[in-house]
Amino acid sequence: MVACWHQQLGLLVAAAAALLMTRLLLVSAMSDVPGAITFDDGFTPLFGEANMERSPDGRTVSLTLNRYSGAGFISSHYYHHGFFSADIRLPKDHTAGVVVAFYLSNGDVFEKNHDELDVEFLGNRRRHEWRLQTNVYGNGSTDRGREERYLMPFDPTLEAHRFSILWSSRVVIFYVDGVAVREVPRSGAMGGDYPSKPMALYATIWDGSTWATDNGRYKVNYKRGPFTADFSDLVLRGCPAAAARRDDPAALQLQQLGSDEDDRCAGSEFELMTAEYAIMTPRKRMEMRRWRQRQMLYTVCYDTNRYPAPFPECDVNMEERQKFWEWGESKVVRPRVRARSGSRRRAATATTQQVSLQQAD
C-alpha cells in the first residue's frame, strides 16, 4: 500500500515538474518576442486622420473606412530588416470589397523599383469568411507577384489575432498567432526579386472593390458600414535606416545597403535571427506544413497558367501539387463554418468536411 502511494506521489511530482517546465518554456519563448510600443513612439498618421482613433494609452489604433475615406498610418522610420507585428481585429458582417493591410513598403520613395511585403485581409459577403493574402515584391517585380491566399482557422472579427512579418537578408517569414505560415528564403536565382532596400511599416483600411472580393464581383456596400479594424500592441524591431525618416525620402534614396550600413546593422540582424521566433526548427516547419495543408486557398507556386516554371524559392511537392488546379487554387478546402441556429452536431461536421473551393464560395 505504501509502495503504491509512493508510486502515485512520484507520478504527481513528475507531472507537476513537466507542467512547470512547459510553463517555463512558454515564458522563455514569450520573453524572446520584442515588446510592443505606443503609437507616438514609432508611428505617424498617413491619411484619413479623421477616420483614425487612438486609445488613451496609445497601444490601440482603430482605422475606419466610410464612404468618404479610408485611413492609415506609417512607421516614423524606415528599416533595414526587422520583425514587425500587431494584434489585428477585423470588421464584422458584410465586408465585401474592404481591404485591411499590414505591410512593409518603400513605394513612396522608390516609385519604379519598390520593395513590398504584404499581409492583406480581403473582405467578403455576409456569412462568408475573410481571406488572408501574403505577397512578396522585390525591386519593382509587380508583374511577378508571389501571392498566396488562405482561410483563417478562427473568426478574426470576434477578437484580435497576432500577425507578424520577419524580414532579414536571408529569409522572409509570415506568422499567424506565432505559427510560421509561409517561408520565403532568399536565393541567387531570385535576383532582384528579393526585397532589399529599407522599408517602412504601414497599416491601412481602404476600398478594394475593383479586385478584393471574387475579382471585383462584389463591391463595398457603404450602407453596411462604417468598417473599422483595430491594431493593437504594435511591434517594431529592427535596424532603422540612418537619418532616414519619412520626412527625408531623398536621404533614403541615397542610402542603399553598403559597407557602412552593413556593419552598423550586422549586430541588429544577428540578434533578430537568433531570437527564438526566428529559428525554424523541424517541428516548426511541420506545424507550418500542417497549417498550409488545411488553410491554403491559392499559391503562386502551383499556378502553371501564369508561371509554367515555379519560382526558385518554391518548395514544390508533387503529391500536394495534385490537390491544386492549374491556376493555383486548391481543389479542396476546410472552411470554418459558423453554427447559425441549428444543431451543434451539424456545425462540428461542417468544420471538418472537405468541400470544393467553388462550393466554399
BALOBA-1460 file (C-alpha; in Angstrom, 3 decimals):
// residues 361
<rec num="1" residu="m" x="0.000" y="0.000" z="0.000"/>
<rec num="2" residu="v" x="2.844" y="2.405" z="0.952"/>
<rec num="3" residu="a" x="4.733" y="1.491" z="-2.198"/>
<rec num="4" residu="c" x="1.619" y="2.210" z="-4.272"/>
<rec num="5" residu="w" x="1.186" y="5.572" z="-2.541"/>
<rec num="6" residu="h" x="4.828" y="6.461" z="-3.181"/>
<rec num="7" residu="q" x="4.409" y="5.495" z="-6.830"/>
<rec num="8" residu="q" x="1.341" y="7.733" z="-7.185"/>
<rec num="9" residu="l" x="3.168" y="10.582" z="-5.425"/>
<rec num="10" residu="g" x="6.085" y="10.132" z="-7.769"/>
<rec num="11" residu="l" x="3.776" y="10.361" z="-10.780"/>
<rec num="12" residu="l" x="2.169" y="13.521" z="-9.393"/>
<rec num="13" residu="v" x="5.569" y="15.121" z="-8.784"/>
<rec num="14" residu="a" x="6.717" y="14.197" z="-12.286"/>
<rec num="15" residu="a" x="3.536" y="15.629" z="-13.784"/>
<rec num="16" residu="a" x="3.917" y="18.844" z="-11.788"/>
<rec num="17" residu="a" x="7.546" y="19.144" z="-12.873"/>
<rec num="18" residu="a" x="6.577" y="18.625" z="-16.512"/>
<rec num="19" residu="l" x="3.847" y="21.273" z="-16.231"/>
<rec num="20" residu="l" x="6.297" y="23.706" z="-14.620"/>
<rec num="21" residu="m" x="8.873" y="23.065" z="-17.330"/>
<rec num="22" residu="t" x="6.246" y="23.643" z="-20.035"/>
<rec num="23" residu="r" x="5.275" y="26.943" z="-18.437"/>
<rec num="24" residu="l" x="8.916" y="27.983" z="-18.142"/>
<rec num="25" residu="l" x="9.496" y="27.185" z="-21.798"/>
<rec num="26" residu="l" x="6.427" y="29.179" z="-22.782"/>
<rec num="27" residu="v" x="7.528" y="32.130" z="-20.670"/>
<rec num="28" residu="s" x="11.022" y="31.896" z="-22.154"/>
<rec num="29" residu="a" x="9.635" y="31.823" z="-25.698"/>
<rec num="30" residu="m" x="7.281" y="34.731" z="-24.991"/>
<rec num="31" residu="s" x="10.045" y="36.780" z="-23.374"/>
<rec num="32" residu="d" x="12.051" y="36.428" z="-26.587"/>
<rec num="33" residu="v" x="9.344" y="38.259" z="-28.538"/>
<rec num="34" residu="p" x="10.018" y="42.000" z="-28.670"/>
<rec num="35" residu="g" x="7.777" y="44.284" z="-26.652"/>
<rec num="36" residu="a" x="5.018" y="46.483" z="-28.015"/>
<rec num="37" residu="i" x="5.361" y="50.242" z="-28.316"/>
<rec num="38" residu="t" x="2.866" y="53.089" z="-28.257"/>
<rec num="39" residu="f" x="1.745" y="54.853" z="-31.417"/>
<rec num="40" residu="d" x="3.671" y="58.024" z="-30.612"/>
<rec num="41" residu="d" x="6.868" y="56.042" z="-30.012"/>
<rec num="42" residu="g" x="7.043" y="54.680" z="-33.543"/>
<rec num="43" residu="f" x="4.279" y="55.833" z="-35.886"/>
<rec num="44" residu="t" x="2.669" y="58.810" z="-37.555"/>
<rec num="45" residu="p" x="-0.676" y="59.254" z="-39.409"/>
<rec num="46" residu="l" x="-0.560" y="58.620" z="-43.168"/>
<rec num="47" residu="f" x="-4.030" y="59.548" z="-44.449"/>
<rec num="48" residu="g" x="-7.640" y="59.784" z="-43.271"/>
<rec num="49" residu="e" x="-6.716" y="61.055" z="-39.821"/>
<rec num="50" residu="a" x="-10.392" y="61.873" z="-39.167"/>
<rec num="51" residu="n" x="-11.065" y="58.125" z="-39.503"/>
<rec num="52" residu="m" x="-8.326" y="57.190" z="-37.039"/>
<rec num="53" residu="e" x="-8.886" y="56.811" z="-33.294"/>
<rec num="54" residu="r" x="-6.241" y="56.009" z="-30.690"/>
<rec num="55" residu="s" x="-6.785" y="54.506" z="-27.250"/>
<rec num="56" residu="p" x="-5.820" y="56.662" z="-24.237"/>
<rec num="57" residu="d" x="-2.683" y="54.556" z="-23.636"/>
<rec num="58" residu="g" x="-1.659" y="54.773" z="-27.299"/>
<rec num="59" residu="r" x="-1.442" y="50.989" z="-27.708"/>
<rec num="60" residu="t" x="-4.510" y="50.519" z="-29.927"/>
<rec num="61" residu="v" x="-5.323" y="52.337" z="-33.157"/>
<rec num="62" residu="s" x="-8.716" y="51.966" z="-34.857"/>
<rec num="63" residu="l" x="-8.920" y="52.651" z="-38.597"/>
<rec num="64" residu="t" x="-12.306" y="53.219" z="-40.269"/>
<rec num="65" residu="l" x="-13.460" y="53.071" z="-43.871"/>
<rec num="66" residu="n" x="-16.601" y="55.028" z="-44.760"/>
<rec num="67" residu="r" x="-17.957" y="56.455" z="-47.993"/>
<rec num="68" residu="y" x="-15.664" y="59.490" z="-47.637"/>
<rec num="69" residu="s" x="-12.289" y="57.968" z="-46.842"/>
<rec num="70" residu="g" x="-10.227" y="55.117" z="-45.527"/>
<rec num="71" residu="a" x="-7.342" y="55.594" z="-43.091"/>
<rec num="72" residu="g" x="-3.772" y="54.547" z="-42.475"/>
<rec num="73" residu="f" x="-0.591" y="55.111" z="-40.512"/>
<rec num="74" residu="i" x="3.117" y="54.523" z="-41.135"/>
<rec num="75" residu="s" x="6.217" y="53.909" z="-39.034"/>
<rec num="76" residu="s" x="8.285" y="57.021" z="-38.353"/>
<rec num="77" residu="h" x="11.443" y="55.271" z="-39.616"/>
<rec num="78" residu="y" x="12.409" y="53.021" z="-42.485"/>
<rec num="79" residu="y" x="14.176" y="49.804" z="-41.527"/>
<rec num="80" residu="h" x="16.970" y="47.585" z="-42.827"/>
<rec num="81" residu="h" x="15.272" y="44.275" z="-41.991"/>
<rec num="82" residu="g" x="13.348" y="43.534" z="-38.798"/>
<rec num="83" residu="f" x="10.421" y="41.901" z="-37.017"/>
<rec num="84" residu="f" x="7.050" y="43.658" z="-37.346"/>
<rec num="85" residu="s" x="3.920" y="42.530" z="-35.554"/>
<rec num="86" residu="a" x="0.431" y="43.551" z="-34.392"/>
<rec num="87" residu="d" x="-2.759" y="42.170" z="-32.891"/>
<rec num="88" residu="i" x="-5.445" y="42.842" z="-35.513"/>
<rec num="89" residu="r" x="-9.238" y="42.589" z="-35.282"/>
<rec num="90" residu="l" x="-11.259" y="42.917" z="-38.493"/>
<rec num="91" residu="p" x="-14.701" y="44.435" z="-39.223"/>
<rec num="92" residu="k" x="-17.778" y="42.226" z="-38.874"/>
<rec num="93" residu="d" x="-20.697" y="41.291" z="-41.111"/>
<rec num="94" residu="h" x="-20.830" y="42.205" z="-44.824"/>
<rec num="95" residu="t" x="-17.326" y="43.421" z="-45.752"/>
<rec num="96" residu="a" x="-17.123" y="42.659" z="-49.479"/>
<rec num="97" residu="g" x="-14.587" y="44.910" z="-51.195"/>
<rec num="98" residu="v" x="-12.947" y="46.039" z="-47.946"/>
<rec num="99" residu="v" x="-9.163" y="45.634" z="-47.689"/>
<rec num="100" residu="v" x="-7.239" y="45.833" z="-44.424"/>
<rec num="101" residu="a" x="-3.462" y="45.774" z="-44.853"/>
<rec num="102" residu="f" x="-0.389" y="45.429" z="-42.622"/>
<rec num="103" residu="y" x="2.701" y="45.629" z="-44.775"/>
<rec num="104" residu="l" x="6.237" y="46.850" z="-45.428"/>
<rec num="105" residu="s" x="6.974" y="49.042" z="-48.431"/>
<rec num="106" residu="n" x="9.158" y="51.813" z="-49.833"/>
<rec num="107" residu="g" x="6.879" y="52.646" z="-52.757"/>
<rec num="108" residu="d" x="6.609" y="56.293" z="-51.746"/>
<rec num="109" residu="v" x="10.379" y="56.653" z="-52.186"/>
<rec num="110" residu="f" x="11.310" y="54.138" z="-54.902"/>
<rec num="111" residu="e" x="8.367" y="54.579" z="-57.249"/>
<rec num="112" residu="k" x="9.641" y="52.440" z="-60.141"/>
<rec num="113" residu="n" x="11.575" y="49.756" z="-58.281"/>
<rec num="114" residu="h" x="9.932" y="49.482" z="-54.898"/>
<rec num="115" residu="d" x="10.030" y="46.549" z="-52.469"/>
<rec num="116" residu="e" x="6.999" y="45.255" z="-50.559"/>
<rec num="117" residu="l" x="5.947" y="42.548" z="-48.088"/>
<rec num="118" residu="d" x="2.176" y="42.252" z="-47.694"/>
<rec num="119" residu="v" x="-0.231" y="40.870" z="-45.157"/>
<rec num="120" residu="e" x="-3.623" y="41.738" z="-46.639"/>
<rec num="121" residu="f" x="-7.115" y="40.873" z="-45.406"/>
<rec num="122" residu="l" x="-9.767" y="40.651" z="-48.105"/>
<rec num="123" residu="g" x="-13.359" y="41.235" z="-47.005"/>
<rec num="124" residu="n" x="-16.287" y="39.086" z="-48.056"/>
<rec num="125" residu="r" x="-20.060" y="38.818" z="-48.200"/>
<rec num="126" residu="r" x="-22.100" y="38.268" z="-45.066"/>
<rec num="127" residu="r" x="-21.624" y="34.738" z="-43.651"/>
<rec num="128" residu="h" x="-18.556" y="34.305" z="-45.873"/>
<rec num="129" residu="e" x="-15.068" y="34.405" z="-44.451"/>
<rec num="130" residu="w" x="-12.315" y="36.947" z="-44.659"/>
<rec num="131" residu="r" x="-9.329" y="35.822" z="-46.757"/>
<rec num="132" residu="l" x="-5.726" y="36.355" z="-45.739"/>
<rec num="133" residu="q" x="-3.243" y="37.112" z="-48.520"/>
<rec num="134" residu="t" x="0.549" y="37.377" z="-48.374"/>
<rec num="135" residu="n" x="2.780" y="38.718" z="-51.112"/>
<rec num="136" residu="v" x="6.439" y="39.463" z="-51.801"/>
<rec num="137" residu="y" x="7.809" y="42.051" z="-54.233"/>
<rec num="138" residu="g" x="11.423" y="42.999" z="-54.780"/>
<rec num="139" residu="n" x="12.852" y="45.829" z="-56.856"/>
<rec num="140" residu="g" x="9.530" y="46.543" z="-58.606"/>
<rec num="141" residu="s" x="8.700" y="42.926" z="-59.502"/>
<rec num="142" residu="t" x="4.950" y="43.603" z="-59.521"/>
<rec num="143" residu="d" x="4.499" y="41.537" z="-62.695"/>
<rec num="144" residu="r" x="5.907" y="38.551" z="-60.788"/>
<rec num="145" residu="g" x="3.845" y="38.863" z="-57.622"/>
<rec num="146" residu="r" x="4.231" y="35.922" z="-55.267"/>
<rec num="147" residu="e" x="0.705" y="35.777" z="-53.869"/>
<rec num="148" residu="e" x="-0.719" y="33.187" z="-51.526"/>
<rec num="149" residu="r" x="-4.228" y="33.212" z="-50.016"/>
<rec num="150" residu="y" x="-5.605" y="31.362" z="-47.027"/>
<rec num="151" residu="l" x="-8.678" y="30.866" z="-44.914"/>
<rec num="152" residu="m" x="-8.062" y="31.550" z="-41.237"/>
<rec num="153" residu="p" x="-8.832" y="28.836" z="-38.646"/>
<rec num="154" residu="f" x="-10.674" y="31.357" z="-36.462"/>
<rec num="155" residu="d" x="-13.084" y="34.253" z="-36.779"/>
<rec num="156" residu="p" x="-10.867" y="37.378" z="-36.991"/>
<rec num="157" residu="t" x="-13.845" y="39.647" z="-36.225"/>
<rec num="158" residu="l" x="-14.538" y="38.281" z="-32.724"/>
<rec num="159" residu="e" x="-11.168" y="39.076" z="-31.174"/>
<rec num="160" residu="a" x="-7.714" y="40.206" z="-32.184"/>
<rec num="161" residu="h" x="-5.134" y="37.754" z="-33.517"/>
<rec num="162" residu="r" x="-1.408" y="38.349" z="-33.947"/>
<rec num="163" residu="f" x="0.063" y="38.718" z="-37.434"/>
<rec num="164" residu="s" x="3.805" y="39.155" z="-37.923"/>
<rec num="165" residu="i" x="6.447" y="39.609" z="-40.617"/>
<rec num="166" residu="l" x="10.091" y="38.654" z="-40.184"/>
<rec num="167" residu="w" x="12.367" y="40.140" z="-42.853"/>
<rec num="168" residu="s" x="16.101" y="39.522" z="-42.909"/>
<rec num="169" residu="s" x="18.783" y="39.492" z="-45.588"/>
<rec num="170" residu="r" x="18.262" y="35.706" z="-45.908"/>
<rec num="171" residu="v" x="14.579" y="34.922" z="-45.419"/>
<rec num="172" residu="v" x="11.052" y="36.305" z="-45.108"/>
<rec num="173" residu="i" x="8.641" y="34.526" z="-42.732"/>
<rec num="174" residu="f" x="4.965" y="35.317" z="-42.198"/>
<rec num="175" residu="y" x="3.334" y="34.286" z="-38.894"/>
<rec num="176" residu="v" x="-0.247" y="33.891" z="-37.644"/>
<rec num="177" residu="d" x="-0.596" y="33.722" z="-33.852"/>
<rec num="178" residu="g" x="3.078" y="32.838" z="-33.580"/>
<rec num="179" residu="v" x="2.890" y="29.966" z="-36.096"/>
<rec num="180" residu="a" x="5.006" y="30.380" z="-39.232"/>
<rec num="181" residu="v" x="2.658" y="30.011" z="-42.221"/>
<rec num="182" residu="r" x="4.975" y="30.963" z="-45.075"/>
<rec num="183" residu="e" x="8.739" y="30.985" z="-45.514"/>
<rec num="184" residu="v" x="10.425" y="32.661" z="-48.498"/>
<rec num="185" residu="p" x="14.186" y="32.006" z="-48.410"/>
<rec num="186" residu="r" x="16.434" y="34.216" z="-50.495"/>
<rec num="187" residu="s" x="18.302" y="32.504" z="-53.312"/>
<rec num="188" residu="g" x="20.659" y="33.682" z="-56.010"/>
<rec num="189" residu="a" x="18.120" y="32.656" z="-58.640"/>
<rec num="190" residu="m" x="15.641" y="35.227" z="-57.280"/>
<rec num="191" residu="g" x="17.972" y="38.037" z="-58.310"/>
<rec num="192" residu="g" x="16.446" y="41.423" z="-57.557"/>
<rec num="193" residu="d" x="13.057" y="39.942" z="-56.716"/>
<rec num="194" residu="y" x="14.040" y="39.737" z="-53.055"/>
<rec num="195" residu="p" x="13.215" y="42.935" z="-51.098"/>
<rec num="196" residu="s" x="16.494" y="44.559" z="-50.111"/>
<rec num="197" residu="k" x="16.004" y="48.321" z="-49.700"/>
<rec num="198" residu="p" x="14.876" y="49.997" z="-46.458"/>
<rec num="199" residu="m" x="11.132" y="49.783" z="-45.908"/>
<rec num="200" residu="a" x="8.566" y="51.379" z="-43.600"/>
<rec num="201" residu="l" x="5.682" y="49.589" z="-41.884"/>
<rec num="202" residu="y" x="2.153" y="50.545" z="-42.943"/>
<rec num="203" residu="a" x="-1.345" y="49.775" z="-41.604"/>
<rec num="204" residu="t" x="-4.343" y="50.779" z="-43.739"/>
<rec num="205" residu="i" x="-8.010" y="50.185" z="-44.497"/>
<rec num="206" residu="w" x="-9.313" y="51.083" z="-47.954"/>
<rec num="207" residu="d" x="-11.815" y="50.371" z="-50.737"/>
<rec num="208" residu="g" x="-10.624" y="47.465" z="-52.912"/>
<rec num="209" residu="s" x="-13.912" y="46.991" z="-54.773"/>
<rec num="210" residu="t" x="-12.190" y="46.509" z="-58.119"/>
<rec num="211" residu="w" x="-10.496" y="43.251" z="-57.080"/>
<rec num="212" residu="a" x="-10.721" y="42.228" z="-53.422"/>
<rec num="213" residu="t" x="-13.838" y="40.011" z="-53.416"/>
<rec num="214" residu="d" x="-14.201" y="37.483" z="-56.233"/>
<rec num="215" residu="n" x="-12.094" y="39.661" z="-58.561"/>
<rec num="216" residu="g" x="-14.342" y="42.681" z="-58.108"/>
<rec num="217" residu="r" x="-17.686" y="40.929" z="-58.464"/>
<rec num="218" residu="y" x="-18.794" y="42.215" z="-55.052"/>
<rec num="219" residu="k" x="-18.221" y="45.881" z="-54.170"/>
<rec num="220" residu="v" x="-18.136" y="47.771" z="-50.885"/>
<rec num="221" residu="n" x="-21.689" y="48.451" z="-49.699"/>
<rec num="222" residu="y" x="-21.387" y="51.589" z="-47.613"/>
<rec num="223" residu="k" x="-24.903" y="51.137" z="-46.293"/>
<rec num="224" residu="r" x="-23.420" y="48.240" z="-44.282"/>
<rec num="225" residu="g" x="-20.613" y="50.405" z="-42.919"/>
<rec num="226" residu="p" x="-18.693" y="52.053" z="-41.494"/>
<rec num="227" residu="f" x="-15.993" y="49.366" z="-41.319"/>
<rec num="228" residu="t" x="-13.432" y="49.501" z="-38.507"/>
<rec num="229" residu="a" x="-10.238" y="47.491" z="-37.947"/>
<rec num="230" residu="d" x="-8.247" y="47.586" z="-34.701"/>
<rec num="231" residu="f" x="-4.435" y="47.380" z="-34.488"/>
<rec num="232" residu="s" x="-3.017" y="46.749" z="-31.004"/>
<rec num="233" residu="d" x="0.354" y="46.018" z="-29.359"/>
<rec num="234" residu="l" x="2.401" y="47.121" z="-32.353"/>
<rec num="235" residu="v" x="5.969" y="45.815" z="-32.544"/>
<rec num="236" residu="l" x="8.874" y="47.378" z="-34.449"/>
<rec num="237" residu="r" x="12.164" y="45.584" z="-34.016"/>
<rec num="238" residu="g" x="14.980" y="46.131" z="-36.472"/>
<rec num="239" residu="c" x="17.773" y="48.378" z="-37.652"/>
<rec num="240" residu="p" x="16.436" y="51.841" z="-38.571"/>
<rec num="241" residu="a" x="17.944" y="53.350" z="-41.688"/>
<rec num="242" residu="a" x="20.354" y="56.047" z="-40.520"/>
<rec num="243" residu="a" x="18.901" y="59.564" z="-40.623"/>
<rec num="244" residu="a" x="16.090" y="58.377" z="-42.898"/>
<rec num="245" residu="r" x="12.753" y="59.404" z="-41.503"/>
<rec num="246" residu="r" x="9.620" y="59.629" z="-43.564"/>
<rec num="247" residu="d" x="10.137" y="63.381" z="-43.867"/>
<rec num="248" residu="d" x="13.536" y="62.833" z="-45.550"/>
<rec num="249" residu="p" x="12.978" y="60.481" z="-48.503"/>
<rec num="250" residu="a" x="15.824" y="61.947" z="-50.535"/>
<rec num="251" residu="a" x="18.315" y="60.738" z="-47.931"/>
<rec num="252" residu="l" x="16.806" y="57.268" z="-48.090"/>
<rec num="253" residu="q" x="17.213" y="57.073" z="-51.871"/>
<rec num="254" residu="l" x="20.927" y="57.655" z="-51.466"/>
<rec num="255" residu="q" x="21.230" y="55.218" z="-48.578"/>
<rec num="256" residu="q" x="21.462" y="51.782" z="-50.147"/>
<rec num="257" residu="l" x="22.956" y="48.999" z="-48.071"/>
<rec num="258" residu="g" x="26.696" y="49.353" z="-48.374"/>
<rec num="259" residu="s" x="29.664" y="48.520" z="-46.206"/>
<rec num="260" residu="d" x="28.859" y="51.188" z="-43.595"/>
<rec num="261" residu="e" x="25.201" y="50.222" z="-43.294"/>
<rec num="262" residu="d" x="26.057" y="46.512" z="-43.377"/>
<rec num="263" residu="d" x="28.424" y="46.972" z="-40.437"/>
<rec num="264" residu="r" x="26.002" y="49.157" z="-38.496"/>
<rec num="265" residu="c" x="23.097" y="46.719" z="-38.902"/>
<rec num="266" residu="a" x="25.035" y="43.444" z="-38.569"/>
<rec num="267" residu="g" x="24.555" y="43.194" z="-34.811"/>
<rec num="268" residu="s" x="20.876" y="44.020" z="-35.064"/>
<rec num="269" residu="e" x="20.304" y="41.327" z="-37.677"/>
<rec num="270" residu="f" x="22.269" y="38.742" z="-35.707"/>
<rec num="271" residu="e" x="20.088" y="39.454" z="-32.672"/>
<rec num="272" residu="l" x="16.996" y="39.250" z="-34.855"/>
<rec num="273" residu="m" x="17.863" y="35.902" z="-36.449"/>
<rec num="274" residu="t" x="18.965" y="34.207" z="-33.226"/>
<rec num="275" residu="a" x="15.692" y="35.031" z="-31.449"/>
<rec num="276" residu="e" x="13.513" y="32.006" z="-30.667"/>
<rec num="277" residu="y" x="10.710" y="33.007" z="-33.026"/>
<rec num="278" residu="a" x="13.141" y="33.326" z="-35.974"/>
<rec num="279" residu="i" x="14.723" y="29.860" z="-35.703"/>
<rec num="280" residu="m" x="12.823" y="27.445" z="-37.943"/>
<rec num="281" residu="t" x="13.127" y="24.027" z="-36.278"/>
<rec num="282" residu="p" x="11.843" y="20.799" z="-37.884"/>
<rec num="283" residu="r" x="8.841" y="20.951" z="-35.558"/>
<rec num="284" residu="k" x="8.003" y="24.500" z="-36.642"/>
<rec num="285" residu="r" x="8.239" y="23.517" z="-40.287"/>
<rec num="286" residu="m" x="5.919" y="20.581" z="-39.615"/>
<rec num="287" residu="e" x="3.420" y="22.960" z="-37.989"/>
<rec num="288" residu="m" x="3.746" y="25.298" z="-40.967"/>
<rec num="289" residu="r" x="3.142" y="22.481" z="-43.416"/>
<rec num="290" residu="r" x="0.067" y="21.334" z="-41.475"/>
<rec num="291" residu="w" x="-1.341" y="24.861" z="-41.342"/>
<rec num="292" residu="r" x="-0.820" y="25.348" z="-45.081"/>
<rec num="293" residu="q" x="-2.377" y="21.999" z="-45.965"/>
<rec num="294" residu="r" x="-5.545" y="22.946" z="-44.110"/>
<rec num="295" residu="q" x="-5.842" y="26.656" z="-44.853"/>
<rec num="296" residu="m" x="-4.213" y="27.498" z="-48.198"/>
<rec num="297" residu="l" x="-6.622" y="28.510" z="-50.972"/>
<rec num="298" residu="y" x="-4.148" y="29.683" z="-53.602"/>
<rec num="299" residu="t" x="-0.396" y="29.582" z="-54.141"/>
<rec num="300" residu="v" x="1.613" y="31.055" z="-56.972"/>
<rec num="301" residu="c" x="3.918" y="28.021" z="-56.736"/>
<rec num="302" residu="y" x="1.238" y="25.828" z="-58.357"/>
<rec num="303" residu="d" x="-0.157" y="28.426" z="-60.782"/>
<rec num="304" residu="t" x="1.126" y="26.983" z="-64.047"/>
<rec num="305" residu="n" x="-1.219" y="29.234" z="-66.057"/>
<rec num="306" residu="r" x="0.723" y="32.335" z="-65.060"/>
<rec num="307" residu="y" x="4.123" y="30.753" z="-64.491"/>
<rec num="308" residu="p" x="4.876" y="27.449" z="-66.301"/>
<rec num="309" residu="a" x="8.079" y="27.143" z="-64.259"/>
<rec num="310" residu="p" x="7.775" y="27.655" z="-60.487"/>
<rec num="311" residu="f" x="9.721" y="30.387" z="-58.763"/>
<rec num="312" residu="p" x="13.137" y="29.288" z="-57.470"/>
<rec num="313" residu="e" x="12.115" y="29.597" z="-53.810"/>
<rec num="314" residu="c" x="9.033" y="27.357" z="-54.259"/>
<rec num="315" residu="d" x="9.099" y="24.069" z="-52.361"/>
<rec num="316" residu="v" x="7.146" y="22.020" z="-54.900"/>
<rec num="317" residu="n" x="5.638" y="18.822" z="-53.542"/>
<rec num="318" residu="m" x="4.231" y="16.761" z="-56.431"/>
<rec num="319" residu="e" x="1.691" y="14.945" z="-54.249"/>
<rec num="320" residu="e" x="0.453" y="18.274" z="-52.911"/>
<rec num="321" residu="r" x="0.567" y="19.737" z="-56.423"/>
<rec num="322" residu="q" x="-2.201" y="17.324" z="-57.455"/>
<rec num="323" residu="k" x="-4.511" y="18.980" z="-54.901"/>
<rec num="324" residu="f" x="-4.382" y="22.299" z="-56.765"/>
<rec num="325" residu="w" x="-5.884" y="23.344" z="-60.089"/>
<rec num="326" residu="e" x="-3.525" y="24.517" z="-62.808"/>
<rec num="327" residu="w" x="-4.436" y="28.125" z="-61.952"/>
<rec num="328" residu="g" x="-3.092" y="27.669" z="-58.428"/>
<rec num="329" residu="e" x="-6.330" y="27.308" z="-56.461"/>
<rec num="330" residu="s" x="-6.943" y="24.470" z="-54.035"/>
<rec num="331" residu="k" x="-9.343" y="21.736" z="-55.133"/>
<rec num="332" residu="v" x="-10.365" y="21.140" z="-51.520"/>
<rec num="333" residu="v" x="-10.528" y="23.423" z="-48.513"/>
<rec num="334" residu="r" x="-11.597" y="23.082" z="-44.905"/>
<rec num="335" residu="p" x="-13.693" y="26.181" z="-44.213"/>
<rec num="336" residu="r" x="-14.538" y="27.235" z="-40.695"/>
<rec num="337" residu="v" x="-18.357" y="27.191" z="-40.708"/>
<rec num="338" residu="r" x="-20.268" y="29.053" z="-38.041"/>
<rec num="339" residu="a" x="-23.356" y="27.494" z="-36.482"/>
<rec num="340" residu="r" x="-26.355" y="29.668" z="-37.379"/>
<rec num="341" residu="s" x="-29.218" y="28.346" z="-35.282"/>
<rec num="342" residu="g" x="-29.295" y="24.613" z="-35.837"/>
<rec num="343" residu="s" x="-27.582" y="21.621" z="-34.409"/>
<rec num="344" residu="r" x="-24.089" y="21.788" z="-32.959"/>
<rec num="345" residu="r" x="-23.510" y="18.384" z="-34.464"/>
<rec num="346" residu="r" x="-24.063" y="19.745" z="-37.973"/>
<rec num="347" residu="a" x="-21.667" y="22.639" z="-37.274"/>
<rec num="348" residu="a" x="-18.988" y="20.304" z="-35.935"/>
<rec num="349" residu="t" x="-19.318" y="18.110" z="-39.006"/>
<rec num="350" residu="a" x="-19.087" y="21.105" z="-41.326"/>
<rec num="351" residu="t" x="-15.785" y="22.284" z="-39.846"/>
<rec num="352" residu="t" x="-14.000" y="19.077" z="-40.825"/>
<rec num="353" residu="q" x="-15.714" y="18.176" z="-44.081"/>
<rec num="354" residu="q" x="-13.703" y="18.674" z="-47.266"/>
<rec num="355" residu="v" x="-15.569" y="20.632" z="-49.931"/>
<rec num="356" residu="s" x="-14.610" y="22.091" z="-53.285"/>
<rec num="357" residu="l" x="-13.375" y="25.657" z="-53.399"/>
<rec num="358" residu="q" x="-16.257" y="26.620" z="-55.668"/>
<rec num="359" residu="q" x="-18.752" y="25.292" z="-53.108"/>
<rec num="360" residu="a" x="-16.967" y="27.154" z="-50.328"/>
<rec num="361" residu="d" x="-17.509" y="30.421" z="-52.210"/>
